[in-house]
Amino acid sequence: MGLDPKRSLNMAPSARSDLFIYSDGGAIGNPGPGGFGVVVEVDGRSMKLSKGYRRTTNNRMELLGVIAGLESTAEIAKGRRTEVVTDSRYVVDGMSKGWAKRWRANGWRRNRQGDMALNPDLWGRLLDAVDSRDVSFAWVKGHSGHPQNELCDAMVGEASKLPDSEKLIDAGYERKGSAMMAQSAPFASLVEEIDLNEMDDTSEPELTHIDSSGEARMVDVGKKETTDRVATAVCEVLMSVKTLSLIRSGSIGKGDVIATAKLAGVMGGKRTAELIPMCHNIPISQIEVDIEELADGSGLRIEAIARATWRTGVEMEAMTAASIAGLTVYDMCKSAERGIRVTDLRLIQKSGGKSGDYIAD
């Protein structure tokens, strides 16, 4: 996204490459539990920031996210032009149209009638954060497929749903109509200064299963080094307490659900190459499937581990094993409950190969 010089608050020429801050914020219920999500991108690197709050508002989280992005990049922003990208008109108009500056100059009164501006604590911090920096603000339509905005939105959702013990208190929050002058805690205790060397590489990944003409292909692994490969995948099968009780007591008419699902998972994992078009036929050394009840009694957690000594990984074998085990549970129990859900299938760990180890967050 290019920079619009008409929106820039400080017009000093940029001496180095641009720094982008993508931000989103929100509250469930407004007011209610909320959070912000931020993605910082600079020099082909990126970093994510997010925090959850027990009770706040949409606008406060939109502001707080932008502030977090700006304050955490104060050091690496030197000599760079910063663009803040958000789906909040409230933030973009407040800064680009000069509203926030006028409010502060007028003692946070936003009109001649003396009505007080909301969130002056955060507007003041935002104005301080852009001081002496080359910053512009750009609006993007929310939920329109913008990749960084969608990522920030997902981070907001996750932060908002954290348990209260992991959320912060928005000390500056007051109900609409108050001056809301209470000061929020400094970000120094919330978000550390970003170190460019610790940011993730954002180079575009190569789609190895697509050739130069866009056609699907099978990757040639003949020249790859043979190494020990291990992958672990999980999924959950959600059901009613009654159905889980029937499984536990062995009262499902089709037989032992757990034993059958484990066997199905192993068999399915071994036949992955027959199910997924571009997967290699790997000499599997072991597939293990473990099934246990979820701690909250809402269903079953399935974990599948695949191992092989080969030139390519076993992630698909582990994920296939977990998913087939989950589908088997559904098939055996569907007469008791049609609403069973197989959900949250994901890779949680893998090792071996050129790409190194991976552990899910």
C-alpha positions as CSV (number, residue, x, y, z in Angstrom):
1,M,0.0,0.0,0.0
2,G,1.4,3.4,-1.0
3,L,1.7,6.4,1.3
4,D,-0.5,9.4,0.7
5,P,1.5,12.5,1.5
6,K,-1.7,14.5,2.1
7,R,-2.4,12.4,5.1
8,S,1.1,12.6,6.6
9,L,1.3,14.5,9.9
10,N,5.0,15.2,9.6
11,M,6.4,15.8,6.1
12,A,10.1,15.1,6.7
13,P,11.4,13.1,3.7
14,S,11.9,9.4,4.4
15,A,15.5,8.4,4.5
16,R,15.0,4.6,4.6
17,S,12.5,2.0,3.8
18,D,8.9,2.3,5.1
19,L,7.6,0.8,8.3
20,F,4.0,-0.4,8.3
21,I,1.8,-0.8,11.4
22,Y,-1.5,-2.8,10.8
23,S,-3.9,-2.6,13.7
24,D,-7.3,-3.6,14.8
25,G,-9.3,-3.5,18.1
26,G,-12.7,-4.3,19.5
27,A,-14.8,-5.2,22.4
28,I,-17.5,-8.0,22.7
29,G,-20.7,-6.2,23.5
30,N,-19.1,-2.7,23.4
31,P,-18.6,-2.2,26.2
32,G,-17.3,-5.6,27.2
33,P,-14.2,-7.8,27.1
34,G,-11.9,-6.7,24.3
35,G,-8.5,-6.5,22.9
36,F,-6.2,-5.3,20.2
37,G,-4.0,-6.9,17.5
38,V,-1.1,-5.4,15.7
39,V,1.2,-6.5,12.9
40,V,4.4,-4.5,12.4
41,E,6.3,-4.9,9.1
42,V,9.6,-3.4,8.2
43,D,12.5,-4.5,5.9
44,G,10.8,-7.8,5.0
45,R,10.3,-8.7,8.7
46,S,7.2,-8.8,10.9
47,M,6.1,-9.1,14.5
48,K,2.7,-9.5,16.1
49,L,1.5,-7.8,19.3
50,S,-1.8,-8.3,21.1
51,K,-3.4,-7.7,24.5
52,G,-6.8,-8.5,26.0
53,Y,-8.8,-6.3,28.4
54,R,-11.5,-7.3,30.9
55,R,-13.9,-4.4,30.0
56,T,-13.4,-1.7,27.4
57,T,-14.9,-0.3,24.2
58,N,-14.3,-0.7,20.5
59,N,-12.9,2.8,20.0
60,R,-10.5,2.5,23.0
61,M,-9.1,-0.8,21.6
62,E,-8.8,0.7,18.2
63,L,-6.8,3.6,19.7
64,L,-4.8,1.4,22.0
65,G,-3.7,-0.9,19.2
66,V,-2.3,1.9,17.1
67,I,-0.6,3.4,20.2
68,A,1.0,0.0,21.0
69,G,2.3,-0.3,17.4
70,L,3.7,3.2,17.5
71,E,5.3,3.1,20.9
72,S,6.8,-0.3,20.4
73,T,8.5,0.9,17.2
74,A,9.9,4.2,18.5
75,E,13.5,3.1,18.1
76,I,13.3,1.2,14.7
77,A,11.2,4.1,13.2
78,K,14.1,6.5,13.3
79,G,14.8,7.7,9.7
80,R,11.8,5.8,8.4
81,R,8.3,6.8,7.2
82,T,5.6,5.0,9.2
83,E,2.2,4.1,7.8
84,V,-0.6,3.1,10.2
85,V,-3.3,1.0,8.5
86,T,-6.5,0.5,10.4
87,D,-10.2,-0.1,9.7
88,S,-11.2,2.5,12.2
89,R,-12.5,5.7,10.7
90,Y,-12.5,7.1,14.3
91,V,-8.7,6.8,14.5
92,V,-7.9,7.8,10.9
93,D,-10.2,10.9,10.8
94,G,-9.2,11.9,14.3
95,M,-5.6,12.1,13.3
96,S,-5.7,12.9,9.6
97,K,-8.3,15.6,9.9
98,G,-6.6,17.2,12.9
99,W,-9.6,16.6,15.3
100,A,-7.4,15.2,18.1
101,K,-5.0,18.2,18.0
102,R,-7.9,20.7,18.2
103,W,-9.5,18.8,21.0
104,R,-6.3,18.8,23.0
105,A,-5.7,22.5,22.3
106,N,-9.2,23.2,23.6
107,G,-8.8,21.3,26.8
108,W,-10.5,18.2,25.2
109,R,-13.6,20.1,24.4
110,R,-14.8,19.0,21.0
111,N,-17.2,21.8,20.1
112,R,-18.4,25.3,21.1
113,Q,-21.0,23.8,23.4
114,G,-18.3,22.5,25.6
115,D,-19.0,18.8,25.0
116,M,-16.0,16.7,26.1
117,A,-14.2,14.5,23.7
118,L,-14.2,10.8,24.6
119,N,-11.0,8.9,25.4
120,P,-8.7,12.0,25.8
121,D,-6.2,9.8,27.7
122,L,-5.6,7.7,24.6
123,W,-5.8,10.5,22.1
124,G,-3.2,12.4,24.1
125,R,-0.9,9.4,24.0
126,L,-1.5,8.9,20.3
127,L,-0.5,12.5,19.6
128,D,2.6,12.1,21.7
129,A,3.5,8.8,19.9
130,V,3.5,10.5,16.4
131,D,5.4,13.6,17.6
132,S,8.7,14.0,15.7
133,R,7.9,11.0,13.5
134,D,6.9,10.8,9.8
135,V,3.5,9.1,10.2
136,S,0.5,8.8,7.9
137,F,-2.8,7.1,8.5
138,A,-4.6,4.9,6.0
139,W,-8.1,3.4,6.2
140,V,-8.9,-0.1,5.0
141,K,-12.3,-1.7,4.9
142,G,-12.7,-4.3,7.6
143,H,-13.6,-7.9,6.8
144,S,-12.8,-7.3,3.1
145,G,-10.0,-9.9,2.7
146,H,-7.0,-7.5,3.5
147,P,-4.5,-10.1,4.8
148,Q,-2.9,-8.1,7.6
149,N,-6.3,-6.7,8.7
150,E,-7.8,-10.1,8.9
151,L,-4.9,-11.3,10.9
152,C,-5.2,-8.4,13.3
153,D,-9.0,-9.1,13.6
154,A,-8.3,-12.7,14.5
155,M,-5.8,-11.6,17.2
156,V,-8.5,-9.3,18.6
157,G,-10.9,-12.3,18.9
158,E,-8.4,-14.5,20.6
159,A,-7.3,-11.7,23.0
160,S,-10.9,-10.9,23.9
161,K,-11.7,-14.5,24.9
162,L,-8.7,-14.9,27.2
163,P,-9.6,-15.8,30.8
164,D,-9.8,-12.7,33.0
165,S,-6.7,-13.8,34.9
166,E,-4.7,-13.2,31.6
167,K,-6.4,-9.9,30.7
168,L,-5.4,-6.4,31.6
169,I,-7.6,-3.7,33.2
170,D,-8.3,-0.6,31.0
171,A,-7.9,1.9,33.9
172,G,-8.9,4.8,31.6
173,Y,-12.3,3.3,30.7
174,E,-15.4,5.2,31.8
175,R,-18.9,5.1,30.5
176,K,-19.9,7.4,27.6
177,G,-20.5,11.0,28.8
178,S,-17.6,11.2,31.3
179,A,-14.5,13.2,30.7
180,M,-12.4,9.9,30.9
181,M,-9.2,11.6,32.0
182,A,-7.8,8.6,33.9
183,Q,-4.4,7.7,32.6
184,S,-3.6,4.2,31.2
185,A,-0.6,2.4,32.4
186,P,2.6,3.0,30.3
187,F,3.1,0.6,27.5
188,A,6.6,-0.1,28.8
189,S,5.1,-2.7,31.1
190,L,2.8,-4.1,28.3
191,V,4.7,-4.2,25.0
192,E,8.5,-4.2,24.9
193,E,10.4,-2.2,22.3
194,I,10.7,-4.2,19.1
195,D,14.1,-5.5,18.1
196,L,14.5,-5.7,14.3
197,N,16.7,-8.8,14.7
198,E,14.0,-10.7,16.5
199,M,11.3,-10.1,13.9
200,D,10.1,-12.9,11.6
201,D,11.1,-13.0,7.9
202,T,8.0,-12.1,5.7
203,S,9.5,-13.2,2.4
204,E,6.8,-14.7,0.2
205,P,6.8,-18.5,0.7
206,E,7.2,-20.5,-2.5
207,L,4.3,-22.8,-3.4
208,T,6.3,-25.9,-4.2
209,H,3.2,-27.9,-5.5
210,I,2.6,-25.3,-8.3
211,D,4.8,-25.1,-11.4
212,S,5.6,-22.0,-13.4
213,S,2.4,-22.2,-15.4
214,G,0.2,-22.6,-12.4
215,E,-0.4,-26.3,-12.8
216,A,-0.3,-28.7,-9.8
217,R,2.7,-30.9,-9.6
218,M,4.4,-33.5,-7.4
219,V,7.6,-32.2,-5.8
220,D,10.8,-34.0,-6.7
221,V,12.4,-35.0,-3.4
222,G,15.0,-37.4,-5.0
223,K,17.9,-35.1,-4.1
224,K,16.7,-34.3,-0.5
225,E,18.6,-35.7,2.4
226,T,17.1,-38.6,4.3
227,T,16.5,-37.6,7.9
228,D,14.4,-38.7,10.9
229,R,11.0,-37.1,10.5
230,V,8.3,-36.8,13.3
231,A,5.0,-34.9,13.2
232,T,2.2,-34.5,15.7
233,A,-1.4,-33.5,14.8
234,V,-4.5,-33.1,16.9
235,C,-8.2,-32.6,16.5
236,E,-11.2,-32.6,18.8
237,V,-14.6,-34.4,18.5
238,L,-17.2,-32.4,20.3
239,M,-20.4,-34.1,21.5
240,S,-23.0,-34.1,24.3
241,V,-22.3,-35.4,27.8
242,K,-24.8,-38.2,27.1
243,T,-23.0,-39.4,24.0
244,L,-19.6,-39.3,25.8
245,S,-21.1,-41.3,28.6
246,L,-22.2,-44.0,26.1
247,I,-18.7,-44.2,24.7
248,R,-17.2,-44.4,28.1
249,S,-19.5,-47.2,29.2
250,G,-19.1,-49.1,25.9
251,S,-22.8,-48.8,25.1
252,I,-22.5,-47.7,21.5
253,G,-24.1,-50.3,19.3
254,K,-21.3,-50.5,16.8
255,G,-18.7,-51.5,19.3
256,D,-15.6,-50.1,21.1
257,V,-15.4,-46.6,19.7
258,I,-12.0,-45.7,21.1
259,A,-10.2,-48.9,20.0
260,T,-11.8,-48.7,16.5
261,A,-11.0,-45.0,16.0
262,K,-7.4,-45.6,17.0
263,L,-7.1,-48.5,14.5
264,A,-8.8,-46.4,11.8
265,G,-6.4,-43.5,12.4
266,V,-3.4,-45.7,11.9
267,M,-4.8,-47.3,8.8
268,G,-5.8,-43.9,7.4
269,G,-2.4,-42.4,8.1
270,K,-0.7,-45.2,6.2
271,R,-2.8,-44.5,3.1
272,T,-2.3,-40.7,3.0
273,A,-0.6,-40.8,-0.4
274,E,-3.8,-42.5,-1.9
275,L,-6.0,-39.7,-0.5
276,I,-4.0,-36.5,-1.0
277,P,-3.1,-36.1,-4.7
278,M,0.5,-34.6,-4.4
279,C,1.6,-36.5,-1.3
280,H,4.5,-39.0,-1.6
281,N,4.3,-42.6,-0.7
282,I,6.4,-42.5,2.5
283,P,7.8,-45.6,4.2
284,I,6.1,-44.9,7.6
285,S,8.0,-46.4,10.5
286,Q,5.3,-45.7,13.1
287,I,1.9,-44.1,13.6
288,E,0.5,-43.7,17.1
289,V,-3.1,-42.5,17.8
290,D,-4.1,-41.5,21.4
291,I,-7.6,-40.5,22.4
292,E,-8.6,-39.0,25.7
293,E,-11.6,-37.1,27.1
294,L,-11.4,-33.3,27.1
295,A,-11.0,-31.8,30.5
296,D,-14.3,-29.9,30.3
297,G,-16.2,-33.1,29.3
298,S,-17.3,-31.7,26.0
299,G,-15.8,-34.5,23.9
300,L,-12.6,-36.2,22.9
301,R,-9.1,-35.0,22.0
302,I,-7.3,-37.1,19.4
303,E,-3.5,-36.9,19.0
304,A,-1.7,-38.6,16.1
305,I,2.1,-39.0,15.9
306,A,3.7,-40.1,12.6
307,R,7.4,-41.1,12.2
308,A,9.5,-41.9,9.2
309,T,13.1,-41.8,8.1
310,W,12.8,-40.3,4.6
311,R,13.3,-37.3,2.3
312,T,10.1,-35.5,3.1
313,G,8.0,-34.8,6.1
314,V,5.1,-36.7,7.7
315,E,2.8,-33.8,8.6
316,M,0.1,-35.0,6.3
317,E,0.2,-38.5,7.6
318,A,-0.2,-37.3,11.2
319,M,-3.1,-35.0,10.2
320,T,-4.8,-37.7,8.1
321,A,-4.5,-40.1,11.0
322,A,-6.1,-37.7,13.4
323,S,-8.9,-36.7,11.1
324,I,-9.7,-40.3,10.1
325,A,-9.9,-41.3,13.8
326,G,-12.2,-38.3,14.4
327,L,-14.5,-39.3,11.5
328,T,-14.6,-42.8,12.8
329,V,-15.8,-41.6,16.1
330,Y,-18.6,-39.7,14.3
331,D,-19.5,-42.7,12.2
332,M,-19.8,-45.0,15.2
333,C,-21.8,-42.5,17.3
334,K,-24.0,-40.7,14.7
335,S,-27.0,-42.8,15.6
336,A,-26.8,-41.4,19.1
337,E,-26.1,-37.8,18.0
338,R,-26.1,-36.3,14.6
339,G,-24.7,-33.0,15.9
340,I,-21.2,-34.3,16.7
341,R,-18.5,-32.0,15.4
342,V,-14.9,-32.9,14.3
343,T,-13.0,-29.7,14.7
344,D,-9.7,-27.8,15.2
345,L,-7.6,-30.2,13.2
346,R,-4.0,-28.8,13.3
347,L,-0.3,-29.6,13.3
348,I,1.2,-28.9,16.7
349,Q,4.8,-30.1,16.2
350,K,7.2,-31.4,13.6
351,S,10.9,-32.1,13.4
352,G,13.4,-33.1,10.7
353,G,14.2,-31.8,7.3
354,K,15.6,-28.6,5.9
355,S,12.9,-26.3,7.3
356,G,13.8,-27.4,10.8
357,D,11.6,-27.8,13.9
358,Y,8.1,-26.4,14.2
359,I,6.1,-26.0,17.4
360,A,2.6,-24.3,17.2
361,D,2.0,-21.3,19.4
